[in-house]
Amino acid sequence: MHPVNFMRLILCVILFSTISIGLKAQQDPQFTHNMFNHAFVNPGSYGMYDGITVTGIFHEQWVGFKDDENIKQAPETILLTADSPLRFLHGGIGVGIAQDKEAYTKNSLVKLGYAYHLNMGNAKLGIGLNANFNNKFLNKDKLKAVSPDDPVLTAITDKGVMISDMSAGIYMQKPRYYIGFSSTQLFETPAKGTGTASAYYTNRRHYYLTGGHDFLLPAFQGYVFTPSVFLKSDGNTFQADVNMMARYNNKIWGGLTYRITDAVALMVGMVYKDIEIGYSYDIPTSRIAATGTHEIMVRYRFKLEKDKTRSGYRNTRYL
């Protein structure tokens, strides 16, 4: 894709996101380091690098958010993903584990999947599919009904349920840019507990569109500038992150993200050998009565040796 066409795509996504209304979080957990987190939302990205990539993210949203009894209720998410190329399968595999806490609910999610790779010139296209297993847990003991003897609330005996679903995605990567589209919770699987009066859960299908491009400017030797976008929707509400990141000698980076009508995030990071460490702080721009959001990202890449092949090299001494 030509850089001009790529930038047109980015502008279209930004415009579409800006005119959309209702930008609050959906069921899937929210992250700021989206450009490091393709494996969680897009199985097509599995195995795109020549190594085993392990990424961990800790996200604590709206620090200081409490209920009327001064009890902490801020959303908190822990995520771990790993993916690796498998040449004999012409693709890559991946796994993701996440735990998402929000008020009186807790979701534990496991993803397992595979991506098939196609070489397209100097680009690589991944087409991926994974299975999702989501355990949703409700701590009903902390719920406060208008009436303490509410028959519906007191009759709930189950607290959790397991929901199975699937995700699919396509992801294309070239030396200077990436673009991907994916959908999670494809079947919108409903589930109900086993008690006489049970909590009822319904997954909502989510859609993700993301892209980024590296730019080298002669006036800034050693720097790489990467604008990127991350668009998320469940069909009713939309959320868009627009980011600009600058790397220096691939050792340190800094960035700024604008999450439309929600927050502005400052990002910093560094690379030490094969380890990347990043930190972000979100400053809310909405009316949420809380301070900012902290997020820490750590990524490690285990390098794999490439297959050795015979070459047709000739030395004039041996002709």
LONUMI-926147 format. One record per residue (C-alpha): residue number from 1; residue in three letters; x, y, z. Coordinates in pm, 1 decimal. Last residue first. Layout:
! residues N
rec pos = NUM	code = ALA	u = X	v = Y	w = Z
...
//
This chain:
! residues 319
rec pos = 319	code = LEU	u = 3513.3	v = -2248.4	w = -1115.6
rec pos = 318	code = TYR	u = 3646.4	v = -2281.0	w = -762.9
rec pos = 317	code = ARG	u = 3854.0	v = -1964.0	w = -733.8
rec pos = 316	code = THR	u = 3580.3	v = -1765.7	w = -908.8
rec pos = 315	code = ASN	u = 3360.4	v = -1816.3	w = -599.0
rec pos = 314	code = ARG	u = 3002.5	v = -1919.6	w = -663.8
rec pos = 313	code = TYR	u = 2695.7	v = -1867.8	w = -444.7
rec pos = 312	code = GLY	u = 2394.0	v = -2076.8	w = -541.7
rec pos = 311	code = SER	u = 2263.4	v = -2103.3	w = -185.7
rec pos = 310	code = ARG	u = 2181.3	v = -2404.2	w = 24.4
rec pos = 309	code = THR	u = 1927.6	v = -2345.8	w = 297.7
rec pos = 308	code = LYS	u = 1956.4	v = -2302.1	w = 673.3
rec pos = 307	code = ASP	u = 1622.7	v = -2265.3	w = 846.5
rec pos = 306	code = LYS	u = 1608.5	v = -1955.3	w = 1061.4
rec pos = 305	code = GLU	u = 1711.3	v = -1973.7	w = 1423.0
rec pos = 304	code = LEU	u = 1439.5	v = -1855.8	w = 1659.5
rec pos = 303	code = LYS	u = 1465.9	v = -1544.7	w = 1874.7
rec pos = 302	code = PHE	u = 1278.2	v = -1538.2	w = 2203.0
rec pos = 301	code = ARG	u = 1099.6	v = -1201.5	w = 2213.5
rec pos = 300	code = TYR	u = 1009.7	v = -1035.1	w = 2541.1
rec pos = 299	code = ARG	u = 736.3	v = -778.4	w = 2597.2
rec pos = 298	code = VAL	u = 647.7	v = -582.0	w = 2911.2
rec pos = 297	code = MET	u = 359.0	v = -333.4	w = 2926.2
rec pos = 296	code = ILE	u = 251.9	v = -123.0	w = 3225.3
rec pos = 295	code = GLU	u = -73.7	v = 74.3	w = 3236.1
rec pos = 294	code = HIS	u = -192.9	v = 342.4	w = 3477.2
rec pos = 293	code = THR	u = -525.4	v = 524.6	w = 3440.8
rec pos = 292	code = GLY	u = -600.9	v = 876.0	w = 3561.9
rec pos = 291	code = THR	u = -800.1	v = 1022.9	w = 3850.5
rec pos = 290	code = ALA	u = -1164.7	v = 957.4	w = 3909.0
rec pos = 289	code = ALA	u = -1508.3	v = 1114.9	w = 3881.6
rec pos = 288	code = ILE	u = -1577.8	v = 1028.1	w = 3517.2
rec pos = 287	code = ARG	u = -1685.4	v = 1346.7	w = 3339.4
rec pos = 286	code = SER	u = -1483.7	v = 1271.9	w = 3026.2
rec pos = 285	code = THR	u = -1135.5	v = 1403.1	w = 2945.7
rec pos = 284	code = PRO	u = -961.5	v = 1138.6	w = 3154.1
rec pos = 283	code = ILE	u = -579.1	v = 1152.6	w = 3168.3
rec pos = 282	code = ASP	u = -434.5	v = 814.6	w = 3074.6
rec pos = 281	code = TYR	u = -83.5	v = 725.7	w = 3192.4
rec pos = 280	code = SER	u = 128.8	v = 488.1	w = 2989.7
rec pos = 279	code = TYR	u = 432.2	v = 272.2	w = 3060.4
rec pos = 278	code = GLY	u = 638.9	v = 55.6	w = 2829.3
rec pos = 277	code = ILE	u = 910.4	v = -207.5	w = 2863.8
rec pos = 276	code = GLU	u = 1065.1	v = -394.8	w = 2571.7
rec pos = 275	code = ILE	u = 1301.3	v = -686.0	w = 2632.4
rec pos = 274	code = ASP	u = 1524.9	v = -841.7	w = 2364.3
rec pos = 273	code = LYS	u = 1836.2	v = -635.9	w = 2452.6
rec pos = 272	code = TYR	u = 1697.3	v = -351.8	w = 2665.5
rec pos = 271	code = VAL	u = 1432.9	v = -149.7	w = 2484.5
rec pos = 270	code = MET	u = 1262.7	v = 153.4	w = 2638.6
rec pos = 269	code = GLY	u = 921.8	v = 306.0	w = 2683.9
rec pos = 268	code = VAL	u = 713.3	v = 619.1	w = 2733.1
rec pos = 267	code = MET	u = 344.1	v = 687.6	w = 2673.1
rec pos = 266	code = LEU	u = 111.6	v = 978.7	w = 2757.3
rec pos = 265	code = ALA	u = -260.6	v = 912.8	w = 2720.0
rec pos = 264	code = VAL	u = -545.5	v = 1158.1	w = 2650.6
rec pos = 263	code = ALA	u = -890.4	v = 1036.7	w = 2751.6
rec pos = 262	code = ASP	u = -1258.3	v = 977.4	w = 2671.2
rec pos = 261	code = THR	u = -1414.0	v = 1197.6	w = 2401.3
rec pos = 260	code = ILE	u = -1188.2	v = 1034.6	w = 2134.5
rec pos = 259	code = ARG	u = -903.4	v = 835.5	w = 2282.5
rec pos = 258	code = TYR	u = -606.7	v = 1058.8	w = 2201.0
rec pos = 257	code = THR	u = -270.9	v = 885.5	w = 2230.5
rec pos = 256	code = LEU	u = 71.9	v = 1048.2	w = 2269.8
rec pos = 255	code = GLY	u = 405.0	v = 874.5	w = 2234.8
rec pos = 254	code = GLY	u = 758.9	v = 830.9	w = 2358.2
rec pos = 253	code = TRP	u = 1025.2	v = 582.7	w = 2263.2
rec pos = 252	code = ILE	u = 1363.6	v = 453.5	w = 2369.4
rec pos = 251	code = LYS	u = 1615.4	v = 213.1	w = 2219.0
rec pos = 250	code = ASN	u = 1510.9	v = 164.2	w = 1855.8
rec pos = 249	code = ASN	u = 1763.6	v = 433.7	w = 1761.9
rec pos = 248	code = TYR	u = 1504.9	v = 688.8	w = 1882.0
rec pos = 247	code = ARG	u = 1139.4	v = 593.4	w = 1852.9
rec pos = 246	code = ALA	u = 851.2	v = 840.5	w = 1807.9
rec pos = 245	code = MET	u = 485.4	v = 749.2	w = 1859.1
rec pos = 244	code = MET	u = 166.8	v = 918.0	w = 1741.3
rec pos = 243	code = ASN	u = -162.6	v = 760.1	w = 1842.3
rec pos = 242	code = VAL	u = -532.7	v = 788.0	w = 1755.5
rec pos = 241	code = ASP	u = -752.6	v = 564.2	w = 1971.2
rec pos = 240	code = ALA	u = -1115.9	v = 514.8	w = 1867.9
rec pos = 239	code = GLN	u = -1418.1	v = 381.3	w = 2052.6
rec pos = 238	code = PHE	u = -1757.3	v = 303.9	w = 1908.6
rec pos = 237	code = THR	u = -2094.0	v = 200.8	w = 2049.8
rec pos = 236	code = ASN	u = -2379.7	v = 8.3	w = 1891.9
rec pos = 235	code = GLY	u = -2214.7	v = -240.9	w = 1657.7
rec pos = 234	code = ASP	u = -1968.0	v = -364.9	w = 1918.6
rec pos = 233	code = SER	u = -1698.2	v = -126.0	w = 1802.5
rec pos = 232	code = LYS	u = -1322.3	v = -71.8	w = 1830.6
rec pos = 231	code = LEU	u = -1092.8	v = 145.3	w = 1619.7
rec pos = 230	code = PHE	u = -716.8	v = 160.1	w = 1674.1
rec pos = 229	code = VAL	u = -516.1	v = 415.7	w = 1478.6
rec pos = 228	code = SER	u = -144.9	v = 458.6	w = 1418.2
rec pos = 227	code = PRO	u = 115.7	v = 726.9	w = 1350.4
rec pos = 226	code = THR	u = 472.2	v = 594.3	w = 1369.2
rec pos = 225	code = PHE	u = 773.9	v = 826.9	w = 1363.9
rec pos = 224	code = VAL	u = 1118.8	v = 665.4	w = 1345.1
rec pos = 223	code = TYR	u = 1412.9	v = 870.6	w = 1472.8
rec pos = 222	code = GLY	u = 1783.3	v = 804.6	w = 1414.1
rec pos = 221	code = GLN	u = 1833.1	v = 1111.5	w = 1194.8
rec pos = 220	code = PHE	u = 1558.0	v = 1370.2	w = 1230.9
rec pos = 219	code = ALA	u = 1585.0	v = 1604.1	w = 931.1
rec pos = 218	code = PRO	u = 1587.3	v = 1310.9	w = 690.2
rec pos = 217	code = LEU	u = 1244.2	v = 1198.8	w = 815.9
rec pos = 216	code = LEU	u = 1175.4	v = 825.3	w = 841.1
rec pos = 215	code = PHE	u = 807.8	v = 729.3	w = 862.3
rec pos = 214	code = ASP	u = 665.9	v = 403.9	w = 1000.9
rec pos = 213	code = HIS	u = 296.8	v = 329.5	w = 931.9
rec pos = 212	code = GLY	u = 16.8	v = 200.0	w = 1155.0
rec pos = 211	code = GLY	u = -319.1	v = 26.6	w = 1121.4
rec pos = 210	code = THR	u = -607.7	v = -106.4	w = 1326.7
rec pos = 209	code = LEU	u = -968.4	v = -210.6	w = 1275.0
rec pos = 208	code = TYR	u = -1146.1	v = -407.7	w = 1545.9
rec pos = 207	code = TYR	u = -1500.6	v = -544.5	w = 1560.4
rec pos = 206	code = HIS	u = -1677.1	v = -683.3	w = 1867.3
rec pos = 205	code = ARG	u = -1964.8	v = -932.2	w = 1883.4
rec pos = 204	code = ARG	u = -2157.8	v = -904.5	w = 2207.3
rec pos = 203	code = ASN	u = -2160.9	v = -1192.0	w = 2453.0
rec pos = 202	code = THR	u = -2483.9	v = -1247.6	w = 2644.5
rec pos = 201	code = TYR	u = -2504.0	v = -1328.4	w = 3014.1
rec pos = 200	code = TYR	u = -2802.8	v = -1411.5	w = 3233.6
rec pos = 199	code = ALA	u = -2771.9	v = -1421.0	w = 3611.9
rec pos = 198	code = SER	u = -2974.2	v = -1695.8	w = 3766.2
rec pos = 197	code = ALA	u = -3297.7	v = -1743.3	w = 3957.2
rec pos = 196	code = THR	u = -3354.9	v = -2111.7	w = 4020.4
rec pos = 195	code = GLY	u = -2979.8	v = -2165.7	w = 3979.6
rec pos = 194	code = THR	u = -2800.9	v = -2316.5	w = 3681.6
rec pos = 193	code = GLY	u = -2650.7	v = -2001.0	w = 3537.1
rec pos = 192	code = LYS	u = -2739.4	v = -1864.1	w = 3197.5
rec pos = 191	code = ALA	u = -2536.5	v = -1827.5	w = 2882.4
rec pos = 190	code = PRO	u = -2566.2	v = -1650.2	w = 2549.0
rec pos = 189	code = THR	u = -2302.2	v = -1691.5	w = 2274.4
rec pos = 188	code = GLU	u = -2257.0	v = -1385.8	w = 2054.5
rec pos = 187	code = PHE	u = -2140.2	v = -1622.5	w = 1777.6
rec pos = 186	code = LEU	u = -1843.8	v = -1411.8	w = 1667.7
rec pos = 185	code = GLN	u = -1715.8	v = -1325.1	w = 2012.0
rec pos = 184	code = THR	u = -1422.3	v = -1137.5	w = 1855.0
rec pos = 183	code = SER	u = -1391.8	v = -974.0	w = 1513.9
rec pos = 182	code = SER	u = -1077.1	v = -876.0	w = 1329.0
rec pos = 181	code = PHE	u = -925.2	v = -629.1	w = 1084.5
rec pos = 180	code = GLY	u = -555.7	v = -556.3	w = 1048.9
rec pos = 179	code = ILE	u = -306.5	v = -315.1	w = 897.4
rec pos = 178	code = TYR	u = 70.8	v = -297.7	w = 929.3
rec pos = 177	code = TYR	u = 336.7	v = -64.9	w = 791.0
rec pos = 176	code = ARG	u = 705.9	v = -13.0	w = 710.1
rec pos = 175	code = PRO	u = 855.2	v = -360.0	w = 665.0
rec pos = 174	code = LYS	u = 519.3	v = -502.4	w = 555.3
rec pos = 173	code = GLN	u = 247.5	v = -662.6	w = 765.9
rec pos = 172	code = MET	u = -103.3	v = -776.8	w = 685.9
rec pos = 171	code = TYR	u = -350.7	v = -906.0	w = 946.1
rec pos = 170	code = ILE	u = -678.0	v = -1089.4	w = 898.7
rec pos = 169	code = GLY	u = -901.2	v = -1188.1	w = 1188.2
rec pos = 168	code = ALA	u = -1131.2	v = -1440.2	w = 1348.8
rec pos = 167	code = SER	u = -1265.6	v = -1497.6	w = 1700.0
rec pos = 166	code = MET	u = -1462.3	v = -1784.4	w = 1855.7
rec pos = 165	code = ASP	u = -1699.8	v = -1855.4	w = 2144.7
rec pos = 164	code = SER	u = -1733.0	v = -2056.4	w = 2464.4
rec pos = 163	code = ILE	u = -1904.4	v = -1922.7	w = 2778.7
rec pos = 162	code = MET	u = -1845.7	v = -2055.7	w = 3131.3
rec pos = 161	code = VAL	u = -2075.8	v = -1938.7	w = 3412.5
rec pos = 160	code = GLY	u = -2033.4	v = -1785.9	w = 3754.7
rec pos = 159	code = LYS	u = -2211.6	v = -1694.1	w = 4075.5
rec pos = 158	code = ASP	u = -2493.6	v = -1947.1	w = 4105.1
rec pos = 157	code = THR	u = -2752.2	v = -1922.1	w = 4384.2
rec pos = 156	code = ILE	u = -2961.6	v = -1624.9	w = 4276.3
rec pos = 155	code = ALA	u = -3285.0	v = -1641.4	w = 4480.1
rec pos = 154	code = THR	u = -3186.7	v = -1352.0	w = 4710.3
rec pos = 153	code = LEU	u = -3150.0	v = -1115.2	w = 4415.3
rec pos = 152	code = VAL	u = -3482.3	v = -1201.8	w = 4253.7
rec pos = 151	code = PRO	u = -3674.3	v = -1205.3	w = 4582.6
rec pos = 150	code = ASP	u = -3557.5	v = -854.7	w = 4685.9
rec pos = 149	code = ASP	u = -3537.6	v = -883.5	w = 5064.1
rec pos = 148	code = PRO	u = -3275.5	v = -609.7	w = 5107.4
rec pos = 147	code = SER	u = -3499.8	v = -375.3	w = 4900.4
rec pos = 146	code = VAL	u = -3322.7	v = -126.6	w = 4677.4
rec pos = 145	code = ALA	u = -3075.3	v = -406.9	w = 4612.2
rec pos = 144	code = LYS	u = -2711.7	v = -387.9	w = 4712.2
rec pos = 143	code = LEU	u = -2473.6	v = -618.9	w = 4527.7
rec pos = 142	code = LYS	u = -2167.2	v = -722.7	w = 4725.1
rec pos = 141	code = ASP	u = -2289.5	v = -1074.9	w = 4796.7
rec pos = 140	code = LYS	u = -2372.9	v = -1109.1	w = 4427.5
rec pos = 139	code = ASN	u = -2007.0	v = -1149.7	w = 4337.8
rec pos = 138	code = LEU	u = -2062.1	v = -1222.3	w = 3969.3
rec pos = 137	code = PHE	u = -1817.1	v = -1440.8	w = 3776.1
rec pos = 136	code = LYS	u = -1786.9	v = -1478.3	w = 3400.8
rec pos = 135	code = ASN	u = -1561.8	v = -1757.8	w = 3275.4
rec pos = 134	code = ASN	u = -1468.3	v = -1700.6	w = 2912.0
rec pos = 133	code = PHE	u = -1329.2	v = -1963.5	w = 2677.8
rec pos = 132	code = ASN	u = -1235.9	v = -1833.3	w = 2333.7
rec pos = 131	code = ALA	u = -1136.9	v = -2042.7	w = 2031.0
rec pos = 130	code = ASN	u = -912.8	v = -1891.0	w = 1765.0
rec pos = 129	code = LEU	u = -901.2	v = -1816.6	w = 1394.0
rec pos = 128	code = GLY	u = -637.5	v = -1647.0	w = 1183.7
rec pos = 127	code = ILE	u = -557.8	v = -1530.2	w = 832.7
rec pos = 126	code = GLY	u = -208.7	v = -1377.7	w = 821.3
rec pos = 125	code = LEU	u = -73.6	v = -1181.7	w = 525.3
rec pos = 124	code = LYS	u = 298.5	v = -1115.8	w = 478.6
rec pos = 123	code = ALA	u = 433.1	v = -834.0	w = 265.5
rec pos = 122	code = ASN	u = 756.6	v = -816.3	w = 65.1
rec pos = 121	code = GLY	u = 585.8	v = -982.0	w = -229.9
rec pos = 120	code = MET	u = 266.5	v = -1135.2	w = -94.0
rec pos = 119	code = ASN	u = 361.7	v = -1425.5	w = 132.7
rec pos = 118	code = LEU	u = 59.8	v = -1601.7	w = 281.0
rec pos = 117	code = HIS	u = 45.3	v = -1711.4	w = 642.9
rec pos = 116	code = TYR	u = -218.6	v = -1926.8	w = 813.6
rec pos = 115	code = ALA	u = -299.7	v = -1823.5	w = 1169.4
rec pos = 114	code = TYR	u = -381.2	v = -2054.6	w = 1461.7
rec pos = 113	code = GLY	u = -565.8	v = -2014.6	w = 1790.6
rec pos = 112	code = LEU	u = -612.6	v = -2048.3	w = 2165.4
rec pos = 111	code = LYS	u = -780.2	v = -1781.7	w = 2381.0
rec pos = 110	code = VAL	u = -844.3	v = -1794.0	w = 2757.9
rec pos = 109	code = LEU	u = -1057.3	v = -1540.9	w = 2948.0
rec pos = 108	code = SER	u = -1131.6	v = -1489.2	w = 3316.9
rec pos = 107	code = ASN	u = -1400.8	v = -1227.5	w = 3374.1
rec pos = 106	code = LYS	u = -1469.1	v = -1076.3	w = 3717.1
rec pos = 105	code = THR	u = -1778.3	v = -884.3	w = 3822.9
rec pos = 104	code = TYR	u = -1856.1	v = -676.9	w = 4132.1
rec pos = 103	code = ALA	u = -1694.1	v = -350.9	w = 4012.7
rec pos = 102	code = GLU	u = -1492.6	v = -446.0	w = 3704.1
rec pos = 101	code = LYS	u = -1221.5	v = -709.3	w = 3713.2
rec pos = 100	code = ASP	u = -1066.4	v = -847.6	w = 3394.0
rec pos = 99	code = GLN	u = -841.8	v = -1152.1	w = 3393.3
rec pos = 98	code = ALA	u = -667.5	v = -1238.2	w = 3068.8
rec pos = 97	code = ILE	u = -490.5	v = -1533.4	w = 2910.5
rec pos = 96	code = GLY	u = -390.7	v = -1540.3	w = 2543.3
rec pos = 95	code = VAL	u = -247.0	v = -1815.7	w = 2326.6
rec pos = 94	code = GLY	u = -99.6	v = -1811.6	w = 1977.3
rec pos = 93	code = ILE	u = -1.1	v = -2025.5	w = 1681.5
rec pos = 92	code = GLY	u = 173.2	v = -1938.6	w = 1356.8
rec pos = 91	code = GLY	u = 168.4	v = -2008.3	w = 985.5
rec pos = 90	code = HIS	u = 282.8	v = -2246.6	w = 714.6
rec pos = 89	code = LEU	u = 225.3	v = -2547.5	w = 945.9
rec pos = 88	code = PHE	u = 585.7	v = -2665.4	w = 902.7
rec pos = 87	code = ARG	u = 692.9	v = -2304.6	w = 947.7
rec pos = 86	code = LEU	u = 542.2	v = -2265.2	w = 1292.8
rec pos = 85	code = PRO	u = 567.2	v = -1898.4	w = 1394.0
rec pos = 84	code = SER	u = 515.6	v = -1812.5	w = 1762.2
rec pos = 83	code = ASP	u = 260.4	v = -1641.0	w = 1983.2
rec pos = 82	code = ALA	u = 230.5	v = -1556.1	w = 2351.5
rec pos = 81	code = THR	u = -19.7	v = -1341.1	w = 2540.0
rec pos = 80	code = LEU	u = -56.0	v = -1238.1	w = 2905.3
rec pos = 79	code = LEU	u = -314.3	v = -990.4	w = 3031.9
rec pos = 78	code = ILE	u = -407.3	v = -845.7	w = 3372.0
rec pos = 77	code = THR	u = -700.8	v = -605.3	w = 3389.9
rec pos = 76	code = GLU	u = -836.1	v = -374.8	w = 3661.6
rec pos = 75	code = PRO	u = -1156.3	v = -170.6	w = 3660.7
rec pos = 74	code = ALA	u = -1184.7	v = 70.2	w = 3957.7
rec pos = 73	code = GLN	u = -1429.4	v = -35.2	w = 4230.3
rec pos = 72	code = LYS	u = -1237.0	v = 60.9	w = 4544.5
rec pos = 71	code = ILE	u = -1464.2	v = 80.2	w = 4849.4
rec pos = 70	code = ASN	u = -1545.9	v = 429.9	w = 4979.9
rec pos = 69	code = GLU	u = -1896.1	v = 325.5	w = 5085.4
rec pos = 68	code = ASP	u = -2052.9	v = 533.2	w = 4806.7
rec pos = 67	code = ASP	u = -1843.3	v = 347.1	w = 4551.8
rec pos = 66	code = LYS	u = -1482.4	v = 419.0	w = 4461.5
rec pos = 65	code = PHE	u = -1276.1	v = 530.3	w = 4157.9
rec pos = 64	code = GLY	u = -933.7	v = 628.6	w = 4294.6
rec pos = 63	code = VAL	u = -738.5	v = 503.5	w = 3994.8
rec pos = 62	code = TRP	u = -960.3	v = 522.5	w = 3686.7
rec pos = 61	code = GLN	u = -825.7	v = 214.3	w = 3510.6
rec pos = 60	code = GLU	u = -550.6	v = -18.0	w = 3628.8
rec pos = 59	code = HIS	u = -402.6	v = -205.9	w = 3332.2
rec pos = 58	code = PHE	u = -125.3	v = -465.6	w = 3362.3
rec pos = 57	code = ILE	u = 7.8	v = -593.0	w = 3031.2
rec pos = 56	code = GLY	u = 226.4	v = -893.8	w = 2950.5
rec pos = 55	code = THR	u = 361.6	v = -985.6	w = 2608.6
rec pos = 54	code = VAL	u = 550.1	v = -1298.9	w = 2500.2
rec pos = 53	code = THR	u = 677.3	v = -1320.4	w = 2141.8
rec pos = 52	code = ILE	u = 833.9	v = -1644.5	w = 2024.5
rec pos = 51	code = GLY	u = 1057.6	v = -1557.6	w = 1732.3
rec pos = 50	code = ASP	u = 1081.3	v = -1464.8	w = 1366.8
rec pos = 49	code = TYR	u = 783.9	v = -1227.8	w = 1379.8
rec pos = 48	code = MET	u = 436.7	v = -1269.0	w = 1228.2
rec pos = 47	code = GLY	u = 361.6	v = -1578.3	w = 1435.3
rec pos = 46	code = TYR	u = 2.9	v = -1490.6	w = 1529.1
rec pos = 45	code = SER	u = -120.0	v = -1164.4	w = 1375.2
rec pos = 44	code = GLY	u = -428.5	v = -1322.3	w = 1213.5
rec pos = 43	code = PRO	u = -550.6	v = -1406.7	w = 1564.0
rec pos = 42	code = ASN	u = -650.5	v = -1038.4	w = 1608.3
rec pos = 41	code = VAL	u = -767.5	v = -901.8	w = 1945.6
rec pos = 40	code = PHE	u = -512.2	v = -1045.3	w = 2189.8
rec pos = 39	code = ALA	u = -228.8	v = -1096.8	w = 1941.5
rec pos = 38	code = HIS	u = -240.9	v = -732.6	w = 1827.1
rec pos = 37	code = ASN	u = -124.0	v = -603.9	w = 2167.0
rec pos = 36	code = PHE	u = 186.8	v = -393.7	w = 2113.7
rec pos = 35	code = MET	u = 9.8	v = -126.4	w = 1903.5
rec pos = 34	code = ASN	u = -281.6	v = -145.1	w = 2148.8
rec pos = 33	code = HIS	u = -68.9	v = -22.1	w = 2439.4
rec pos = 32	code = THR	u = -364.4	v = 179.6	w = 2578.5
rec pos = 31	code = PHE	u = -581.0	v = -116.8	w = 2675.1
rec pos = 30	code = GLN	u = -952.2	v = -185.7	w = 2721.9
rec pos = 29	code = PRO	u = -1106.8	v = -518.6	w = 2817.3
rec pos = 28	code = ASP	u = -1373.9	v = -669.5	w = 2590.0
rec pos = 27	code = GLN	u = -1731.8	v = -615.6	w = 2707.2
rec pos = 26	code = GLN	u = -1776.4	v = -265.0	w = 2568.1
rec pos = 25	code = ALA	u = -1619.9	v = 53.5	w = 2692.3
rec pos = 24	code = LYS	u = -1783.2	v = 389.5	w = 2640.3
rec pos = 23	code = LEU	u = -1778.1	v = 583.2	w = 2315.9
rec pos = 22	code = GLY	u = -2140.7	v = 679.0	w = 2257.5
rec pos = 21	code = ILE	u = -2156.4	v = 877.8	w = 1936.4
rec pos = 20	code = SER	u = -1983.7	v = 834.8	w = 1603.4
rec pos = 19	code = ILE	u = -1888.3	v = 1144.9	w = 1405.1
rec pos = 18	code = THR	u = -1530.6	v = 1135.4	w = 1532.6
rec pos = 17	code = SER	u = -1480.6	v = 764.5	w = 1470.5
rec pos = 16	code = PHE	u = -1577.2	v = 787.5	w = 1104.0
rec pos = 15	code = LEU	u = -1348.8	v = 1088.9	w = 1059.7
rec pos = 14	code = ILE	u = -1057.4	v = 909.7	w = 1228.1
rec pos = 13	code = VAL	u = -1111.8	v = 595.9	w = 1017.1
rec pos = 12	code = CYS	u = -1127.5	v = 799.9	w = 698.4
rec pos = 11	code = LEU	u = -809.0	v = 987.3	w = 793.9
rec pos = 10	code = ILE	u = -625.7	v = 659.8	w = 857.2
rec pos = 9	code = LEU	u = -736.3	v = 518.5	w = 521.8
rec pos = 8	code = ARG	u = -620.2	v = 834.4	w = 346.3
rec pos = 7	code = MET	u = -286.3	v = 797.0	w = 524.2
rec pos = 6	code = PHE	u = -251.1	v = 447.1	w = 381.6
rec pos = 5	code = ASN	u = -332.8	v = 567.8	w = 31.2
rec pos = 4	code = VAL	u = -58.0	v = 831.4	w = 56.5
rec pos = 3	code = PRO	u = 189.2	v = 578.1	w = 200.0
rec pos = 2	code = HIS	u = 132.6	v = 340.9	w = -98.1
rec pos = 1	code = MET	u = 0.0	v = 0.0	w = 0.0
//
